[in-house]
């Protein structure tokens, strides 16, 4: 299997996300700068999140639990960041007048 998805980056730059299944191993690659360094970039994550076929490929390879846990933990982390920003703002008000 080889699936190619077109993605537009945050600055309008077009990228390709490629999912392949070679010998029962699912691989993802993106042509963005982060992808060229072998990083799991936001474009691959977006394709998995928005494309049922890509998510099903994860599921077939036993990887959907990792993705689902990532989403859960990422949401928790974002909430903590927002809460920390509030505490920082309150501390700044007290310390800086």
Helices and strands as residue ranges (DSSP letters): E 2-8, E 14-22, E 25-30, H 33-36, H 42-50, H 52-60, H 64-96
